[in-house]
Amino acid sequence: MTRAFVAEHGFSLEGVSPLAIANTARVLMLDRKGRLERGRAADAMILPRDTLEIAHVFACGKQVFRAGELFFTEKFLTHGDRRISLYGG
């Protein structure tokens, strides 16, 4: 959604981000999500302006995705017989 507003409709990334991030967190009542502030979860996504492709993702202050690859997996995900699939382009 954010990419379409910026790339196809000419909106600024700074103008669209609060709609996609802070408002969504507020509606879902995710109190520690949606903004980079002291005491919050420290989740962030870095998108290069020229492509708007996800370059890096940080969750709870830890880098979990970089250069197109999953970089970090929580230990609880490596144990057990659960199957986790990620979909998207």
Backbone atoms as SQL, in Angstrom:
CREATE TABLE atoms (id INTEGER PRIMARY KEY, chain TEXT, resi INTEGER, resn TEXT, atom TEXT, x REAL, y REAL, z REAL);
INSERT INTO atoms VALUES
  (1, 'A', 1, 'MET', 'N', 0.821, -1.185, 0.000),
  (2, 'A', 1, 'MET', 'CA', 0.000, 0.000, 0.000),
  (3, 'A', 1, 'MET', 'C', 0.866, 1.249, 0.000),
  (4, 'A', 2, 'THR', 'N', 1.828, 1.326, 0.898),
  (5, 'A', 2, 'THR', 'CA', 2.687, 2.502, 0.987),
  (6, 'A', 2, 'THR', 'C', 3.430, 2.720, -0.321),
  (7, 'A', 3, 'ARG', 'N', 3.981, 1.645, -0.882),
  (8, 'A', 3, 'ARG', 'CA', 4.733, 1.760, -2.130),
  (9, 'A', 3, 'ARG', 'C', 3.849, 2.314, -3.246),
  (10, 'A', 4, 'ALA', 'N', 2.612, 1.860, -3.326),
  (11, 'A', 4, 'ALA', 'CA', 1.705, 2.336, -4.375),
  (12, 'A', 4, 'ALA', 'C', 1.409, 3.822, -4.212),
  (13, 'A', 5, 'PHE', 'N', 1.164, 4.275, -3.003),
  (14, 'A', 5, 'PHE', 'CA', 0.884, 5.693, -2.784),
  (15, 'A', 5, 'PHE', 'C', 2.074, 6.556, -3.196),
  (16, 'A', 6, 'VAL', 'N', 3.280, 6.097, -2.884),
  (17, 'A', 6, 'VAL', 'CA', 4.479, 6.877, -3.194),
  (18, 'A', 6, 'VAL', 'C', 4.842, 6.764, -4.673),
  (19, 'A', 7, 'ALA', 'N', 4.992, 5.540, -5.164),
  (20, 'A', 7, 'ALA', 'CA', 5.479, 5.326, -6.528),
  (21, 'A', 7, 'ALA', 'C', 4.446, 5.671, -7.596),
  (22, 'A', 8, 'GLU', 'N', 3.204, 5.321, -7.372),
  (23, 'A', 8, 'GLU', 'CA', 2.194, 5.486, -8.415),
  (24, 'A', 8, 'GLU', 'C', 1.390, 6.783, -8.312),
  (25, 'A', 9, 'HIS', 'N', 1.270, 7.307, -7.084),
  (26, 'A', 9, 'HIS', 'CA', 0.416, 8.480, -6.911),
  (27, 'A', 9, 'HIS', 'C', 1.181, 9.734, -6.493),
  (28, 'A', 10, 'GLY', 'N', 2.500, 9.611, -6.283),
  (29, 'A', 10, 'GLY', 'CA', 3.328, 10.782, -6.025),
  (30, 'A', 10, 'GLY', 'C', 3.287, 11.343, -4.615),
  (31, 'A', 11, 'PHE', 'N', 2.725, 10.606, -3.661),
  (32, 'A', 11, 'PHE', 'CA', 2.735, 11.072, -2.273),
  (33, 'A', 11, 'PHE', 'C', 4.146, 10.936, -1.710),
  (34, 'A', 12, 'SER', 'N', 4.479, 11.733, -0.703),
  (35, 'A', 12, 'SER', 'CA', 5.795, 11.609, -0.069),
  (36, 'A', 12, 'SER', 'C', 5.782, 10.432, 0.896),
  (37, 'A', 13, 'LEU', 'N', 6.923, 9.769, 1.014),
  (38, 'A', 13, 'LEU', 'CA', 7.046, 8.650, 1.952),
  (39, 'A', 13, 'LEU', 'C', 6.776, 9.126, 3.372),
  (40, 'A', 14, 'GLU', 'N', 7.260, 10.326, 3.697),
  (41, 'A', 14, 'GLU', 'CA', 7.051, 10.886, 5.042),
  (42, 'A', 14, 'GLU', 'C', 5.574, 11.144, 5.325),
  (43, 'A', 15, 'GLY', 'N', 4.814, 11.480, 4.296),
  (44, 'A', 15, 'GLY', 'CA', 3.399, 11.748, 4.481),
  (45, 'A', 15, 'GLY', 'C', 2.554, 10.490, 4.602),
  (46, 'A', 16, 'VAL', 'N', 2.978, 9.434, 3.924),
  (47, 'A', 16, 'VAL', 'CA', 2.218, 8.189, 3.907),
  (48, 'A', 16, 'VAL', 'C', 2.555, 7.294, 5.096),
  (49, 'A', 17, 'SER', 'N', 3.794, 7.335, 5.553),
  (50, 'A', 17, 'SER', 'CA', 4.240, 6.434, 6.631),
  (51, 'A', 17, 'SER', 'C', 3.354, 6.458, 7.875),
  (52, 'A', 18, 'PRO', 'N', 2.977, 7.627, 8.392),
  (53, 'A', 18, 'PRO', 'CA', 2.111, 7.605, 9.584),
  (54, 'A', 18, 'PRO', 'C', 0.790, 6.885, 9.346),
  (55, 'A', 19, 'LEU', 'N', 0.254, 6.988, 8.145),
  (56, 'A', 19, 'LEU', 'CA', -1.007, 6.300, 7.851),
  (57, 'A', 19, 'LEU', 'C', -0.833, 4.794, 7.910),
  (58, 'A', 20, 'ALA', 'N', 0.281, 4.318, 7.380),
  (59, 'A', 20, 'ALA', 'CA', 0.517, 2.875, 7.313),
  (60, 'A', 20, 'ALA', 'C', 1.063, 2.303, 8.609),
  (61, 'A', 21, 'ILE', 'N', 1.723, 3.123, 9.401),
  (62, 'A', 21, 'ILE', 'CA', 2.423, 2.591, 10.575),
  (63, 'A', 21, 'ILE', 'C', 1.743, 3.006, 11.881),
  (64, 'A', 22, 'ALA', 'N', 1.808, 4.287, 12.216),
  (65, 'A', 22, 'ALA', 'CA', 1.298, 4.745, 13.514),
  (66, 'A', 22, 'ALA', 'C', -0.205, 4.529, 13.649),
  (67, 'A', 23, 'ASN', 'N', -0.959, 4.844, 12.610),
  (68, 'A', 23, 'ASN', 'CA', -2.410, 4.673, 12.691),
  (69, 'A', 23, 'ASN', 'C', -2.801, 3.205, 12.803),
  (70, 'A', 24, 'THR', 'N', -2.107, 2.342, 12.075),
  (71, 'A', 24, 'THR', 'CA', -2.397, 0.909, 12.147),
  (72, 'A', 24, 'THR', 'C', -2.122, 0.381, 13.545),
  (73, 'A', 25, 'ALA', 'N', -0.986, 0.760, 14.124),
  (74, 'A', 25, 'ALA', 'CA', -0.656, 0.321, 15.484),
  (75, 'A', 25, 'ALA', 'C', -1.695, 0.826, 16.489),
  (76, 'A', 26, 'ARG', 'N', -2.146, 2.064, 16.306),
  (77, 'A', 26, 'ARG', 'CA', -3.148, 2.632, 17.220),
  (78, 'A', 26, 'ARG', 'C', -4.463, 1.869, 17.115),
  (79, 'A', 27, 'VAL', 'N', -4.926, 1.611, 15.896),
  (80, 'A', 27, 'VAL', 'CA', -6.194, 0.903, 15.692),
  (81, 'A', 27, 'VAL', 'C', -6.126, -0.511, 16.258),
  (82, 'A', 28, 'LEU', 'N', -4.976, -1.167, 16.106),
  (83, 'A', 28, 'LEU', 'CA', -4.811, -2.535, 16.618),
  (84, 'A', 28, 'LEU', 'C', -4.445, -2.566, 18.100),
  (85, 'A', 29, 'MET', 'N', -4.376, -1.390, 18.716),
  (86, 'A', 29, 'MET', 'CA', -4.049, -1.239, 20.143),
  (87, 'A', 29, 'MET', 'C', -2.702, -1.884, 20.497),
  (88, 'A', 30, 'LEU', 'N', -1.724, -1.684, 19.627),
  (89, 'A', 30, 'LEU', 'CA', -0.358, -2.154, 19.872),
  (90, 'A', 30, 'LEU', 'C', 0.408, -0.979, 20.471),
  (91, 'A', 31, 'ASP', 'N', 0.309, -0.832, 21.781),
  (92, 'A', 31, 'ASP', 'CA', 0.814, 0.352, 22.469),
  (93, 'A', 31, 'ASP', 'C', 2.305, 0.607, 22.289),
  (94, 'A', 32, 'ARG', 'N', 3.106, -0.432, 22.132),
  (95, 'A', 32, 'ARG', 'CA', 4.557, -0.250, 22.016),
  (96, 'A', 32, 'ARG', 'C', 5.021, -0.157, 20.563),
  (97, 'A', 33, 'LYS', 'N', 4.103, -0.153, 19.630),
  (98, 'A', 33, 'LYS', 'CA', 4.433, -0.141, 18.202),
  (99, 'A', 33, 'LYS', 'C', 4.014, 1.176, 17.560),
  (100, 'A', 34, 'GLY', 'N', 4.525, 1.432, 16.358),
  (101, 'A', 34, 'GLY', 'CA', 4.029, 2.537, 15.547),
  (102, 'A', 34, 'GLY', 'C', 4.867, 3.789, 15.517),
  (103, 'A', 35, 'ARG', 'N', 5.757, 3.964, 16.489),
  (104, 'A', 35, 'ARG', 'CA', 6.602, 5.154, 16.526),
  (105, 'A', 35, 'ARG', 'C', 7.946, 4.798, 17.134),
  (106, 'A', 36, 'LEU', 'N', 8.978, 5.513, 16.720),
  (107, 'A', 36, 'LEU', 'CA', 10.296, 5.342, 17.327),
  (108, 'A', 36, 'LEU', 'C', 10.433, 6.357, 18.454),
  (109, 'A', 37, 'GLU', 'N', 10.229, 5.892, 19.665),
  (110, 'A', 37, 'GLU', 'CA', 10.321, 6.726, 20.858),
  (111, 'A', 37, 'GLU', 'C', 10.858, 5.889, 22.004),
  (112, 'A', 38, 'ARG', 'N', 11.407, 6.546, 23.001),
  (113, 'A', 38, 'ARG', 'CA', 11.881, 5.859, 24.188),
  (114, 'A', 38, 'ARG', 'C', 10.735, 5.056, 24.811),
  (115, 'A', 39, 'GLY', 'N', 11.037, 3.799, 25.171),
  (116, 'A', 39, 'GLY', 'CA', 10.042, 2.937, 25.788),
  (117, 'A', 39, 'GLY', 'C', 9.189, 2.155, 24.800),
  (118, 'A', 40, 'ARG', 'N', 9.384, 2.377, 23.520),
  (119, 'A', 40, 'ARG', 'CA', 8.630, 1.648, 22.510),
  (120, 'A', 40, 'ARG', 'C', 9.441, 0.447, 22.035),
  (121, 'A', 41, 'ALA', 'N', 8.919, -0.332, 21.101),
  (122, 'A', 41, 'ALA', 'CA', 9.515, -1.606, 20.700),
  (123, 'A', 41, 'ALA', 'C', 10.768, -1.481, 19.829),
  (124, 'A', 42, 'ALA', 'N', 11.071, -0.326, 19.292),
  (125, 'A', 42, 'ALA', 'CA', 12.241, -0.112, 18.424),
  (126, 'A', 42, 'ALA', 'C', 12.185, -0.964, 17.167),
  (127, 'A', 43, 'ASP', 'N', 11.021, -0.995, 16.530),
  (128, 'A', 43, 'ASP', 'CA', 10.863, -1.666, 15.244),
  (129, 'A', 43, 'ASP', 'C', 11.069, -0.621, 14.151),
  (130, 'A', 44, 'ALA', 'N', 11.812, -0.984, 13.123),
  (131, 'A', 44, 'ALA', 'CA', 12.044, -0.040, 12.022),
  (132, 'A', 44, 'ALA', 'C', 12.291, -0.807, 10.732),
  (133, 'A', 45, 'MET', 'N', 11.957, -0.151, 9.634),
  (134, 'A', 45, 'MET', 'CA', 12.179, -0.726, 8.315),
  (135, 'A', 45, 'MET', 'C', 12.872, 0.352, 7.479),
  (136, 'A', 46, 'ILE', 'N', 13.921, -0.029, 6.768),
  (137, 'A', 46, 'ILE', 'CA', 14.643, 0.923, 5.938),
  (138, 'A', 46, 'ILE', 'C', 14.343, 0.622, 4.475),
  (139, 'A', 47, 'LEU', 'N', 13.832, 1.649, 3.783),
  (140, 'A', 47, 'LEU', 'CA', 13.468, 1.541, 2.376),
  (141, 'A', 47, 'LEU', 'C', 14.269, 2.570, 1.582),
  (142, 'A', 48, 'PRO', 'N', 15.081, 2.154, 0.623),
  (143, 'A', 48, 'PRO', 'CA', 15.751, 3.137, -0.227),
  (144, 'A', 48, 'PRO', 'C', 14.716, 3.925, -1.032),
  (145, 'A', 49, 'ARG', 'N', 14.900, 5.235, -1.141),
  (146, 'A', 49, 'ARG', 'CA', 13.937, 6.091, -1.843),
  (147, 'A', 49, 'ARG', 'C', 13.764, 5.703, -3.310),
  (148, 'A', 50, 'ASP', 'N', 14.828, 5.231, -3.947),
  (149, 'A', 50, 'ASP', 'CA', 14.729, 4.965, -5.383),
  (150, 'A', 50, 'ASP', 'C', 13.927, 3.717, -5.714),
  (151, 'A', 51, 'THR', 'N', 13.946, 2.694, -4.841),
  (152, 'A', 51, 'THR', 'CA', 13.231, 1.452, -5.139),
  (153, 'A', 51, 'THR', 'C', 12.062, 1.167, -4.212),
  (154, 'A', 52, 'LEU', 'N', 12.118, 1.686, -3.006),
  (155, 'A', 52, 'LEU', 'CA', 11.128, 1.397, -1.958),
  (156, 'A', 52, 'LEU', 'C', 11.030, -0.089, -1.645),
  (157, 'A', 53, 'GLU', 'N', 12.073, -0.842, -1.975),
  (158, 'A', 53, 'GLU', 'CA', 12.146, -2.255, -1.606),
  (159, 'A', 53, 'GLU', 'C', 12.700, -2.349, -0.193),
  (160, 'A', 54, 'ILE', 'N', 12.230, -3.281, 0.589),
  (161, 'A', 54, 'ILE', 'CA', 12.698, -3.421, 1.960),
  (162, 'A', 54, 'ILE', 'C', 14.175, -3.821, 1.951),
  (163, 'A', 55, 'ALA', 'N', 15.008, -2.995, 2.569),
  (164, 'A', 55, 'ALA', 'CA', 16.447, -3.264, 2.618),
  (165, 'A', 55, 'ALA', 'C', 16.856, -3.847, 3.967),
  (166, 'A', 56, 'HIS', 'N', 16.310, -3.301, 5.048),
  (167, 'A', 56, 'HIS', 'CA', 16.654, -3.744, 6.398),
  (168, 'A', 56, 'HIS', 'C', 15.412, -3.671, 7.272),
  (169, 'A', 57, 'VAL', 'N', 15.300, -4.612, 8.215),
  (170, 'A', 57, 'VAL', 'CA', 14.211, -4.598, 9.189),
  (171, 'A', 57, 'VAL', 'C', 14.809, -4.840, 10.563),
  (172, 'A', 58, 'PHE', 'N', 14.383, -4.017, 11.516),
  (173, 'A', 58, 'PHE', 'CA', 14.783, -4.161, 12.906),
  (174, 'A', 58, 'PHE', 'C', 13.520, -4.414, 13.724),
  (175, 'A', 59, 'ALA', 'N', 13.549, -5.411, 14.596),
  (176, 'A', 59, 'ALA', 'CA', 12.420, -5.724, 15.475),
  (177, 'A', 59, 'ALA', 'C', 12.936, -5.769, 16.895),
  (178, 'A', 60, 'CYS', 'N', 12.315, -4.990, 17.753),
  (179, 'A', 60, 'CYS', 'CA', 12.751, -4.868, 19.153),
  (180, 'A', 60, 'CYS', 'C', 14.241, -4.535, 19.225),
  (181, 'A', 61, 'GLY', 'N', 14.694, -3.699, 18.303),
  (182, 'A', 61, 'GLY', 'CA', 16.075, -3.245, 18.312),
  (183, 'A', 61, 'GLY', 'C', 17.075, -4.199, 17.696),
  (184, 'A', 62, 'LYS', 'N', 16.649, -5.375, 17.246),
  (185, 'A', 62, 'LYS', 'CA', 17.555, -6.359, 16.642),
  (186, 'A', 62, 'LYS', 'C', 17.325, -6.399, 15.140),
  (187, 'A', 63, 'GLN', 'N', 18.430, -6.454, 14.369),
  (188, 'A', 63, 'GLN', 'CA', 18.279, -6.574, 12.922),
  (189, 'A', 63, 'GLN', 'C', 17.841, -7.993, 12.588),
  (190, 'A', 64, 'VAL', 'N', 16.738, -8.109, 11.851),
  (191, 'A', 64, 'VAL', 'CA', 16.201, -9.422, 11.505),
  (192, 'A', 64, 'VAL', 'C', 16.213, -9.687, 10.007),
  (193, 'A', 65, 'PHE', 'N', 16.407, -8.648, 9.209),
  (194, 'A', 65, 'PHE', 'CA', 16.400, -8.791, 7.753),
  (195, 'A', 65, 'PHE', 'C', 17.379, -7.793, 7.178),
  (196, 'A', 66, 'ARG', 'N', 18.241, -8.252, 6.271),
  (197, 'A', 66, 'ARG', 'CA', 19.146, -7.328, 5.590),
  (198, 'A', 66, 'ARG', 'C', 19.489, -7.872, 4.209),
  (199, 'A', 67, 'ALA', 'N', 19.588, -6.955, 3.274),
  (200, 'A', 67, 'ALA', 'CA', 19.985, -7.274, 1.902),
  (201, 'A', 67, 'ALA', 'C', 19.187, -8.435, 1.311),
  (202, 'A', 68, 'GLY', 'N', 17.888, -8.459, 1.552),
  (203, 'A', 68, 'GLY', 'CA', 17.043, -9.468, 0.949),
  (204, 'A', 68, 'GLY', 'C', 17.009, -10.810, 1.647),
  (205, 'A', 69, 'GLU', 'N', 17.647, -10.924, 2.780),
  (206, 'A', 69, 'GLU', 'CA', 17.713, -12.212, 3.482),
  (207, 'A', 69, 'GLU', 'C', 17.296, -12.072, 4.936),
  (208, 'A', 70, 'LEU', 'N', 16.596, -13.096, 5.439),
  (209, 'A', 70, 'LEU', 'CA', 16.303, -13.168, 6.863),
  (210, 'A', 70, 'LEU', 'C', 17.617, -13.344, 7.594),
  (211, 'A', 71, 'PHE', 'N', 17.887, -12.485, 8.557),
  (212, 'A', 71, 'PHE', 'CA', 19.195, -12.421, 9.195),
  (213, 'A', 71, 'PHE', 'C', 19.197, -13.020, 10.599),
  (214, 'A', 72, 'PHE', 'N', 18.080, -12.984, 11.260),
  (215, 'A', 72, 'PHE', 'CA', 18.010, -13.382, 12.661),
  (216, 'A', 72, 'PHE', 'C', 16.709, -14.139, 12.880),
  (217, 'A', 73, 'THR', 'N', 16.777, -15.212, 13.599),
  (218, 'A', 73, 'THR', 'CA', 15.576, -15.968, 13.950),
  (219, 'A', 73, 'THR', 'C', 15.556, -16.155, 15.465),
  (220, 'A', 74, 'GLU', 'N', 14.440, -15.855, 16.066),
  (221, 'A', 74, 'GLU', 'CA', 14.304, -16.056, 17.507),
  (222, 'A', 74, 'GLU', 'C', 14.528, -17.525, 17.842),
  (223, 'A', 75, 'LYS', 'N', 15.142, -17.787, 18.985),
  (224, 'A', 75, 'LYS', 'CA', 15.445, -19.158, 19.377),
  (225, 'A', 75, 'LYS', 'C', 14.197, -20.029, 19.473),
  (226, 'A', 76, 'PHE', 'N', 13.086, -19.446, 19.925),
  (227, 'A', 76, 'PHE', 'CA', 11.883, -20.266, 20.080),
  (228, 'A', 76, 'PHE', 'C', 11.370, -20.776, 18.730),
  (229, 'A', 77, 'LEU', 'N', 11.775, -20.134, 17.630),
  (230, 'A', 77, 'LEU', 'CA', 11.348, -20.591, 16.311),
  (231, 'A', 77, 'LEU', 'C', 12.183, -21.752, 15.780),
  (232, 'A', 78, 'THR', 'N', 13.340, -21.993, 16.381),
  (233, 'A', 78, 'THR', 'CA', 14.213, -23.062, 15.899),
  (234, 'A', 78, 'THR', 'C', 13.916, -24.400, 16.567),
  (235, 'A', 79, 'HIS', 'N', 13.095, -24.413, 17.609),
  (236, 'A', 79, 'HIS', 'CA', 12.757, -25.648, 18.314),
  (237, 'A', 79, 'HIS', 'C', 11.314, -26.012, 18.009),
  (238, 'A', 80, 'GLY', 'N', 11.023, -27.267, 18.007),
  (239, 'A', 80, 'GLY', 'CA', 9.656, -27.714, 17.791),
  (240, 'A', 80, 'GLY', 'C', 9.427, -28.138, 16.347),
  (241, 'A', 81, 'ASP', 'N', 8.203, -28.524, 16.069),
  (242, 'A', 81, 'ASP', 'CA', 7.891, -29.044, 14.747),
  (243, 'A', 81, 'ASP', 'C', 6.979, -28.118, 13.946),
  (244, 'A', 82, 'ARG', 'N', 6.938, -26.826, 14.337),
  (245, 'A', 82, 'ARG', 'CA', 6.112, -25.868, 13.606),
  (246, 'A', 82, 'ARG', 'C', 6.726, -25.553, 12.253),
  (247, 'A', 83, 'ARG', 'N', 5.872, -25.327, 11.290),
  (248, 'A', 83, 'ARG', 'CA', 6.332, -24.899, 9.968),
  (249, 'A', 83, 'ARG', 'C', 5.899, -23.453, 9.777),
  (250, 'A', 84, 'ILE', 'N', 6.854, -22.610, 9.433),
  (251, 'A', 84, 'ILE', 'CA', 6.570, -21.193, 9.234),
  (252, 'A', 84, 'ILE', 'C', 6.966, -20.847, 7.812),
  (253, 'A', 85, 'SER', 'N', 6.037, -20.250, 7.077),
  (254, 'A', 85, 'SER', 'CA', 6.300, -19.862, 5.703),
  (255, 'A', 85, 'SER', 'C', 6.093, -18.364, 5.564),
  (256, 'A', 86, 'LEU', 'N', 6.990, -17.718, 4.845),
  (257, 'A', 86, 'LEU', 'CA', 6.865, -16.297, 4.562),
  (258, 'A', 86, 'LEU', 'C', 6.522, -16.139, 3.089),
  (259, 'A', 87, 'TYR', 'N', 5.499, -15.360, 2.808),
  (260, 'A', 87, 'TYR', 'CA', 5.065, -15.129, 1.443),
  (261, 'A', 87, 'TYR', 'C', 5.179, -13.639, 1.129),
  (262, 'A', 88, 'GLY', 'N', 5.428, -13.328, -0.097),
  (263, 'A', 88, 'GLY', 'CA', 5.446, -11.921, -0.513),
  (264, 'A', 88, 'GLY', 'C', 6.449, -11.706, -1.617),
  (265, 'A', 89, 'GLY', 'N', 6.313, -10.583, -2.241),
  (266, 'A', 89, 'GLY', 'CA', 7.226, -10.293, -3.333),
  (267, 'A', 89, 'GLY', 'C', 8.007, -9.046, -3.082);
